[in-house]
C-alpha cells in the first residue's frame, strides 16, 4: 500500500506533537527518559495514528489492537501518543509524575487509560504479549498485539523464551517493535551484551524480520504495513534503528541520553528547536 505525501506529512505533524508533548512533560519534572521519547516518536506516530485499530472514546473496545509498553520507562513517550490520539486529555499533561496523577513516571495499566500492561521490569512484555496474542487467536478476535521493547531487553532470557513460544504457537497476530538506540543504563547496549547479528537471530527463532531506520517515516509506514499484510502464521518483528534525542540537536549530541536532566532554560530551547523545524502539512489537492 502506497502512502500519499499528504498522509506522510500528517504523520510527521503527529510525530512532532508527540515529541513536543513529551518535552512539556519532561519540563514538569526537570528530568526523565526524554532521549527515548524523541527517538521513538516516529514509530509511535505510525503505530497509533496509522496502523492500529483503536476507539479513543472506548479504550477497552474488545476488538482494539493492543499496544504493550514492555519498556515501562518509555511511559512519557506513550502518554504523548495517547494524548495525540485523544485517549488522554492534553489538560492532564501538567500532572506528569505528580501525586495522584494518571501519568506516573513508569507505565502502569491500573492508572492510565490505554496502557495495556504495567511494564518496567524489562523482559516481561513479550511473554505477556505471547499469552495475549494466543488468547485472541483462540477467541477468533482479529486484533493485533504490538509489543514495544528496548534493545536492552534483548539481554533478558525471558525475551528469547517468549520469541520461541510465539513461533511455536504460530502467532501471526503478534508484532514486536524493538528500539535499537544502543543505549541502556549501564552503557552502550552492544557493549553491555552484544546482540548482533540481530536480524539473523530473530529469523532463526522463526520470525518474519524487518530492519530499518526508525526515524524515516516512509520506511516506518512501509514496515508496519508489510507486517500487517503477511498472511502466514509467523510472528513478526521490526527492528528500528533510532537516534536518541531526535529533533533536538543538543540532545542528539549528548554522549549519555538514557536518563537525562535538563537545565530549566534548555526545555524551552528544546521546544523552540522542534517548533522551528515543524513539518508542513501539504493541503489536499496540492501538487506533490
DAFEN-V411765 format. One record per helix or strand of 2 or more residues. SS is the DSSP state (h for helix, s for strand). FROM is the first residue (numbers start at 1). LEN is the number of residues. If there is no record, write none. Layout:
# DAFEN-V411765
SS/FROM/LEN ; SS/FROM/LEN
This chain:
# DAFEN-V411765
h/5/25 ; s/31/2 ; h/34/18 ; s/66/4 ; h/72/13 ; h/90/6 ; h/125/14 ; s/145/6 ; h/151/5 ; h/157/12 ; s/174/7 ; h/189/4 ; h/198/7 ; s/208/6 ; h/217/13 ; s/236/6 ; h/249/4 ; s/260/2 ; h/264/13
